[in-house]
Amino acid sequence: MMPAPSRKGGVYSKLSTSSEEPAAAPTTVPYTESTFQDLPVPVATGGSTQRTRRMGKRHGERSSKRSALSLSLMHLGKWGLMVVFVLVRAAHTMAMEASKVDKRFLYNKATPIVMECVITFIVGIYMAYSLEGPDWLRKCLAPQSFKVFSLIGVFFAIGDILEMQSMSAMDGAVYQVLGQSKLIVTAITLWAVKGHNQTALEWVVLALIVASMSTFVLEDHNNSTRSEASYYVSQPQESLFSKLLGIGYVMFKVTISCLCAVLADKYMKQFSDVPFYIQMAQYKIAWFTTCVALAYALDWEGELTQFGFFHGWTWSTLMVTISFTIKGWCTMYLLRSLDSVLKNIGEALAVIAVYLCSILLWGKAFDSAAFLSMSSVVLAVVTYTLVVRLETKNKRLMYMLVEIQDDVPFVSAPAPPGNER
């Protein structure tokens, strides 16, 4: 009978046979456990460990530097987009202001918006045809997104017409200042519809915005009245009624804009599979139709029918059309990239930009009282924006603390030794 082979370290060292059977060649194993038992143990110098730690530390430092650099570039890019947003807003207002003759528009107020709709629609359709292939028409006429964006386009058209009506009744800087009332309209709407209450500090800042805007409007009205009495005696003075009518236009426009912003943000994200240029084309179909209808509805003197669509147009009117086009594309795109904080700060800074441009380009006299009132509006808007951001962070932190408290079991503290009985 063959004896069981001896095993050492999981390796058979040698196979032996009985004397009755022919001897087999021994199986030679290159090494066993006993081969290395007499070798000296290596001294742990720690050099490799220290080298590994140094390499890991250097890699971590490079990674942290790269992450910090990318974060800085991202913040710089956002602030750059905000600068573009401010310039686009200011340039659009200044283009409308430059197209006035004796503080009134000589052309139909809806005609530049109609031409902007035509330009944007053609650009959107061309991009869809070039980038979407044979299915471009089917995607443009997709019933679900087409119905939604057409309805929103109607509200956008009404908002643009109200903007032109407001600019015909007031200065561009005043219009930009009153445009900041969107924060008040949004706060009241959220409180009335969703029951979202503002904090006491937020209501105080909103009241400060109202007071600052009222001060600026009254100061501007007094300045315009004195200016007209001094230099334009032959012309009728600007009445307080027209100023109040312009304020009403602005408030209505702000309300429509808030509604459009909420609807556009919701459904542009819901139909994110629809390309941006197709969304713009779908907007402009109903936008164009509404503007044409309002153009003839506002033509009380029959100038469109009698003199034609382009009656009263000059190069400045063409600039208004271009500014509407750039504002439409840039605003829709930039608002998808900017957060609400930078957007509100950018719109507030556009107020200062418009006022300074009116001084530099048209020689408007600098009024320290009006400038300080305007600055108080801007600072109040920035303060409100930062307060809302801080309150949002505090609410998130409180929710996190509540969740952590729910996850951690409650353990009662032991009684002090002196209270034991």
C-alpha positions as CSV (number, residue, x, y, z in Angstrom):
1,M,0.0,0.0,0.0
2,M,1.3,3.5,-1.0
3,P,1.9,5.7,2.1
4,A,0.3,9.0,2.2
5,P,2.5,11.8,0.9
6,S,3.8,14.3,3.4
7,R,2.4,17.8,2.9
8,K,4.3,20.9,4.0
9,G,3.1,24.4,3.3
10,G,0.5,23.2,0.8
11,V,3.2,21.6,-1.4
12,Y,4.1,18.0,-1.7
13,S,7.8,17.7,-1.0
14,K,8.4,14.1,-2.1
15,L,6.5,11.0,-3.2
16,S,7.7,7.6,-2.0
17,T,6.5,4.1,-3.0
18,S,6.5,0.7,-1.3
19,S,9.2,-1.8,-1.9
20,E,6.8,-4.1,-3.8
21,E,6.1,-1.6,-6.5
22,P,8.6,-0.2,-9.0
23,A,10.2,3.0,-7.7
24,A,9.0,6.2,-9.2
25,A,11.1,9.3,-9.9
26,P,10.9,11.6,-7.0
27,T,8.9,14.8,-7.6
28,T,11.2,17.8,-7.0
29,V,9.5,20.9,-5.7
30,P,11.4,24.2,-6.2
31,Y,10.7,25.5,-2.6
32,T,8.9,24.8,0.5
33,E,8.1,26.7,3.7
34,S,11.5,25.7,5.2
35,T,13.3,27.2,2.3
36,F,12.9,30.8,3.6
37,Q,12.7,30.2,7.3
38,D,16.3,31.1,7.9
39,L,16.4,34.3,5.9
40,P,16.8,37.5,7.9
41,V,13.8,39.7,8.5
42,P,14.0,43.0,6.5
43,V,14.5,46.1,8.6
44,A,11.5,48.4,8.4
45,T,13.1,51.6,7.4
46,G,9.8,53.3,6.5
47,G,11.3,54.8,3.3
48,S,8.8,53.3,1.0
49,T,6.0,54.2,3.3
50,Q,7.1,57.7,3.5
51,R,7.6,57.9,-0.2
52,T,4.1,56.6,-0.8
53,R,2.7,59.1,1.7
54,R,4.6,62.0,0.0
55,M,3.3,60.9,-3.4
56,G,-0.2,60.7,-2.1
57,K,0.1,64.1,-0.5
58,R,1.4,65.6,-3.7
59,H,-1.4,64.0,-5.7
60,G,-3.9,65.3,-3.2
61,E,-2.5,68.8,-3.4
62,R,-2.6,68.8,-7.2
63,S,-6.2,67.5,-7.1
64,S,-7.2,70.2,-4.6
65,K,-5.5,72.8,-6.7
66,R,-7.3,71.6,-9.8
67,S,-10.6,71.5,-8.1
68,A,-10.1,75.0,-6.6
69,L,-9.1,76.3,-10.1
70,S,-12.1,74.7,-11.8
71,L,-14.4,76.1,-9.0
72,S,-12.8,79.6,-9.5
73,L,-13.3,79.4,-13.3
74,M,-16.9,78.3,-12.8
75,H,-17.6,81.3,-10.5
76,L,-15.7,83.6,-12.9
77,G,-17.8,82.3,-15.8
78,K,-21.0,83.0,-13.9
79,W,-20.0,86.5,-13.1
80,G,-19.0,87.0,-16.7
81,L,-22.5,85.8,-17.8
82,M,-24.0,88.3,-15.3
83,V,-22.0,91.1,-16.9
84,V,-23.3,90.1,-20.3
85,F,-26.8,90.0,-18.8
86,V,-26.4,93.6,-17.4
87,L,-25.1,94.9,-20.7
88,V,-27.9,93.3,-22.7
89,R,-30.6,94.7,-20.3
90,A,-29.1,98.2,-20.3
91,A,-28.5,98.2,-24.1
92,H,-32.1,97.2,-24.8
93,T,-33.5,100.0,-22.6
94,M,-31.1,102.5,-24.1
95,A,-32.1,101.5,-27.6
96,M,-35.8,102.1,-26.9
97,E,-34.9,105.5,-25.3
98,A,-32.8,106.5,-28.3
99,S,-35.8,105.8,-30.7
100,K,-37.9,108.5,-29.0
101,V,-38.5,111.9,-30.6
102,D,-39.6,114.5,-28.1
103,K,-40.2,111.8,-25.6
104,R,-42.6,109.8,-27.8
105,F,-42.4,107.0,-30.3
106,L,-43.2,108.1,-33.9
107,Y,-43.8,104.5,-35.0
108,N,-46.4,101.9,-33.9
109,K,-45.1,100.4,-30.7
110,A,-45.8,96.8,-31.7
111,T,-44.0,96.9,-35.0
112,P,-40.5,96.3,-33.7
113,I,-41.7,93.3,-31.7
114,V,-43.5,91.9,-34.8
115,M,-40.2,92.1,-36.8
116,E,-38.3,90.5,-33.9
117,C,-40.7,87.6,-33.9
118,V,-40.2,87.1,-37.6
119,I,-36.4,87.2,-37.3
120,T,-36.3,84.8,-34.3
121,F,-38.8,82.4,-36.0
122,I,-36.7,82.3,-39.2
123,V,-33.5,81.7,-37.2
124,G,-35.1,79.0,-35.1
125,I,-36.6,77.2,-38.1
126,Y,-33.3,77.4,-40.0
127,M,-31.4,75.9,-37.0
128,A,-34.0,73.1,-36.7
129,Y,-33.7,72.4,-40.5
130,S,-29.9,72.3,-40.3
131,L,-29.5,70.3,-37.1
132,E,-32.5,68.1,-36.8
133,G,-32.5,66.5,-40.2
134,P,-35.7,65.2,-42.0
135,D,-37.7,65.3,-38.7
136,W,-37.3,69.0,-38.1
137,L,-40.9,69.9,-39.1
138,R,-42.4,67.1,-37.0
139,K,-40.4,68.3,-34.0
140,C,-41.4,71.9,-34.5
141,L,-45.1,71.0,-34.7
142,A,-45.1,68.5,-31.9
143,P,-48.6,69.0,-30.4
144,Q,-47.7,68.8,-26.7
145,S,-44.9,71.3,-26.6
146,F,-46.4,73.4,-29.3
147,K,-49.6,74.1,-27.4
148,V,-47.8,74.9,-24.2
149,F,-45.2,77.3,-25.6
150,S,-47.8,79.0,-27.8
151,L,-49.8,79.8,-24.8
152,I,-46.8,81.2,-23.0
153,G,-45.9,83.1,-26.1
154,V,-49.2,85.0,-25.9
155,F,-48.3,86.2,-22.4
156,F,-44.8,87.2,-23.5
157,A,-46.2,89.2,-26.4
158,I,-48.5,91.1,-24.0
159,G,-45.5,91.8,-21.7
160,D,-43.5,93.2,-24.6
161,I,-46.3,95.5,-25.6
162,L,-46.7,96.7,-22.1
163,E,-43.0,97.4,-22.0
164,M,-43.2,99.7,-25.0
165,Q,-46.3,101.4,-23.5
166,S,-44.3,102.0,-20.3
167,M,-41.3,103.4,-22.1
168,S,-43.5,105.8,-24.0
169,A,-44.7,107.3,-20.7
170,M,-41.4,107.5,-18.7
171,D,-37.7,107.6,-18.8
172,G,-35.6,104.5,-19.3
173,A,-34.0,104.8,-15.9
174,V,-37.4,105.1,-14.2
175,Y,-38.6,102.1,-16.0
176,Q,-35.7,100.0,-14.8
177,V,-36.2,101.2,-11.2
178,L,-39.9,100.3,-11.3
179,G,-39.0,97.0,-12.8
180,Q,-37.5,95.9,-9.5
181,S,-41.0,95.7,-8.1
182,K,-41.1,92.2,-9.5
183,L,-39.7,91.1,-6.1
184,I,-42.7,92.6,-4.4
185,V,-45.2,91.1,-6.8
186,T,-43.5,87.7,-6.5
187,A,-43.6,87.8,-2.7
188,I,-47.3,88.8,-2.6
189,T,-48.1,86.1,-5.2
190,L,-46.4,83.4,-3.3
191,W,-48.1,84.5,-0.1
192,A,-51.5,84.6,-1.7
193,V,-51.3,81.4,-3.8
194,K,-49.0,79.1,-1.9
195,G,-49.2,80.5,1.6
196,H,-45.4,81.1,1.5
197,N,-44.8,83.7,4.3
198,Q,-41.9,86.0,4.2
199,T,-39.8,86.6,7.3
200,A,-40.1,89.9,9.2
201,L,-36.7,91.0,7.8
202,E,-37.8,90.2,4.2
203,W,-40.9,92.2,4.6
204,V,-38.9,95.1,6.0
205,V,-36.5,95.0,3.0
206,L,-39.5,94.9,0.6
207,A,-41.0,97.9,2.3
208,L,-37.6,99.7,1.9
209,I,-37.7,98.9,-1.8
210,V,-41.2,100.4,-2.1
211,A,-40.2,103.5,-0.3
212,S,-37.0,103.9,-2.3
213,M,-38.9,103.5,-5.6
214,S,-41.5,106.0,-4.6
215,T,-38.8,108.5,-3.6
216,F,-37.1,108.1,-6.9
217,V,-40.3,108.4,-9.0
218,L,-41.3,111.6,-7.2
219,E,-37.9,113.1,-7.6
220,D,-37.8,112.3,-11.3
221,H,-41.3,113.8,-11.8
222,N,-40.3,117.0,-10.0
223,N,-37.1,117.2,-12.1
224,S,-38.9,116.6,-15.4
225,T,-41.5,119.2,-14.5
226,R,-38.9,121.8,-13.7
227,S,-37.0,121.0,-16.9
228,E,-40.0,121.3,-19.1
229,A,-41.0,124.6,-17.5
230,S,-37.5,126.0,-18.2
231,Y,-36.8,124.7,-21.7
232,Y,-40.0,123.6,-23.3
233,V,-42.5,126.3,-22.4
234,S,-44.3,125.9,-25.7
235,Q,-45.0,122.2,-25.1
236,P,-47.5,120.9,-22.7
237,Q,-46.1,119.8,-19.4
238,E,-45.9,116.1,-18.5
239,S,-49.0,115.4,-16.4
240,L,-49.0,113.4,-13.3
241,F,-51.7,111.3,-14.8
242,S,-49.5,110.1,-17.6
243,K,-46.8,109.2,-15.1
244,L,-49.3,107.2,-13.0
245,L,-50.5,105.5,-16.2
246,G,-47.0,104.5,-17.0
247,I,-46.5,103.1,-13.5
248,G,-49.7,101.1,-14.0
249,Y,-48.2,99.7,-17.3
250,V,-45.0,98.8,-15.5
251,M,-46.8,97.0,-12.7
252,F,-49.0,95.1,-15.1
253,K,-45.9,94.2,-17.2
254,V,-44.0,93.0,-14.1
255,T,-47.0,90.8,-13.1
256,I,-47.1,89.3,-16.6
257,S,-43.3,88.8,-16.6
258,C,-43.4,87.0,-13.3
259,L,-46.1,84.7,-14.6
260,C,-44.1,84.1,-17.8
261,A,-40.9,83.4,-16.0
262,V,-42.5,80.7,-13.8
263,L,-44.3,79.1,-16.7
264,A,-41.2,79.2,-19.0
265,D,-38.9,77.8,-16.3
266,K,-41.3,75.0,-15.6
267,Y,-42.1,73.8,-19.1
268,M,-38.7,74.4,-20.6
269,K,-37.4,71.9,-18.1
270,Q,-40.4,69.6,-18.6
271,F,-39.8,69.6,-22.4
272,S,-36.0,69.5,-22.1
273,D,-35.9,66.9,-24.9
274,V,-37.1,69.7,-27.3
275,P,-34.0,71.7,-28.5
276,F,-33.8,75.3,-27.4
277,Y,-34.1,76.8,-30.9
278,I,-37.3,74.8,-31.5
279,Q,-38.7,76.1,-28.3
280,M,-38.0,79.6,-29.4
281,A,-39.7,79.0,-32.8
282,Q,-42.7,77.6,-31.0
283,Y,-42.9,80.6,-28.8
284,K,-42.8,83.1,-31.7
285,I,-45.8,81.7,-33.7
286,A,-48.3,82.8,-31.1
287,W,-46.1,85.7,-30.1
288,F,-46.2,87.0,-33.7
289,T,-49.9,86.6,-34.0
290,T,-50.7,88.4,-30.7
291,C,-48.3,91.3,-31.6
292,V,-49.9,91.8,-35.0
293,A,-53.4,91.8,-33.4
294,L,-52.3,94.3,-30.8
295,A,-50.5,96.5,-33.4
296,Y,-53.8,97.1,-35.2
297,A,-55.7,97.3,-31.9
298,L,-53.4,100.1,-30.7
299,D,-53.5,102.0,-34.0
300,W,-56.1,104.5,-32.9
301,E,-55.2,107.0,-35.6
302,G,-55.1,104.5,-38.4
303,E,-51.5,105.0,-39.3
304,L,-50.8,101.4,-40.1
305,T,-53.6,101.2,-42.6
306,Q,-53.0,104.6,-44.1
307,F,-49.1,104.9,-44.2
308,G,-48.0,101.3,-43.9
309,F,-46.3,99.0,-41.5
310,F,-42.9,100.8,-41.4
311,H,-44.3,104.3,-41.0
312,G,-42.1,106.3,-38.7
313,W,-39.2,103.8,-38.8
314,T,-35.6,105.1,-38.6
315,W,-32.2,103.5,-37.9
316,S,-33.0,103.8,-34.2
317,T,-36.2,101.7,-34.7
318,L,-34.1,99.1,-36.4
319,M,-31.8,99.1,-33.3
320,V,-34.9,98.5,-31.1
321,T,-35.7,95.4,-33.3
322,I,-32.2,94.1,-33.0
323,S,-32.2,94.7,-29.2
324,F,-35.4,92.8,-28.8
325,T,-33.9,89.9,-30.8
326,I,-30.7,89.8,-28.8
327,K,-32.6,90.2,-25.5
328,G,-34.9,87.4,-26.4
329,W,-32.2,84.9,-27.2
330,C,-29.7,86.0,-24.5
331,T,-32.2,86.3,-21.7
332,M,-33.7,82.8,-22.4
333,Y,-30.3,81.3,-22.5
334,L,-28.6,83.2,-19.7
335,L,-31.5,82.6,-17.3
336,R,-30.9,78.9,-17.7
337,S,-27.2,79.3,-16.7
338,L,-27.6,81.9,-13.9
339,D,-29.1,81.4,-10.5
340,S,-31.8,83.7,-9.2
341,V,-29.3,85.6,-7.0
342,L,-27.0,86.6,-9.8
343,K,-30.1,87.3,-12.1
344,N,-31.6,89.7,-9.5
345,I,-28.3,91.4,-8.8
346,G,-27.7,91.8,-12.6
347,E,-31.1,93.4,-13.2
348,A,-30.5,95.8,-10.2
349,L,-27.1,96.8,-11.6
350,A,-28.7,97.4,-15.0
351,V,-30.5,100.4,-13.3
352,I,-27.2,102.1,-12.6
353,A,-25.9,101.3,-16.1
354,V,-28.9,102.8,-17.8
355,Y,-28.7,106.0,-15.7
356,L,-25.0,106.5,-16.4
357,C,-25.4,105.8,-20.1
358,S,-28.1,108.4,-20.3
359,I,-25.7,110.9,-18.8
360,L,-22.8,110.0,-21.0
361,L,-24.7,109.6,-24.3
362,W,-27.5,112.1,-24.2
363,G,-26.0,114.7,-21.8
364,K,-28.6,114.2,-19.1
365,A,-27.8,116.4,-16.1
366,F,-26.6,114.4,-13.1
367,D,-28.9,114.7,-10.1
368,S,-27.4,113.6,-6.9
369,A,-30.7,113.2,-5.1
370,A,-32.1,111.0,-7.9
371,F,-28.9,109.0,-8.0
372,L,-28.9,108.3,-4.3
373,S,-32.6,107.3,-4.5
374,M,-31.7,104.9,-7.3
375,S,-28.7,103.5,-5.4
376,S,-30.9,102.9,-2.4
377,V,-33.3,100.8,-4.6
378,V,-30.4,98.8,-6.0
379,L,-28.9,98.2,-2.5
380,A,-32.3,97.2,-1.2
381,V,-32.8,94.7,-4.0
382,V,-29.4,93.2,-3.4
383,T,-30.0,93.0,0.3
384,Y,-33.4,91.3,-0.2
385,T,-31.8,88.8,-2.6
386,L,-29.0,87.9,-0.1
387,V,-31.5,87.7,2.8
388,V,-33.7,85.2,0.8
389,R,-30.6,83.2,0.0
390,L,-29.5,83.1,3.7
391,E,-33.0,82.1,4.8
392,T,-33.1,79.3,2.3
393,K,-29.8,77.9,3.6
394,N,-31.0,78.1,7.2
395,K,-34.2,76.2,6.3
396,R,-32.1,73.5,4.6
397,L,-29.9,73.3,7.6
398,M,-32.8,72.9,9.9
399,Y,-34.3,70.1,7.8
400,M,-30.9,68.3,7.9
401,L,-30.8,68.7,11.7
402,V,-34.3,67.3,12.1
403,E,-33.5,64.3,9.9
404,I,-30.3,63.6,11.9
405,Q,-32.2,63.9,15.1
406,D,-34.8,61.4,13.9
407,D,-32.1,58.9,12.9
408,V,-30.2,59.1,16.2
409,P,-31.8,57.1,19.1
410,F,-32.6,59.1,22.2
411,V,-30.5,58.1,25.2
412,S,-31.4,59.7,28.5
413,A,-28.5,61.1,30.5
414,P,-27.6,59.4,33.8
415,A,-28.7,61.2,36.9
416,P,-26.0,63.1,38.8
417,P,-24.5,61.1,41.8
418,G,-25.9,63.6,44.3
419,N,-29.5,63.0,43.2
420,E,-29.4,59.3,43.7
421,R,-31.7,58.0,46.5
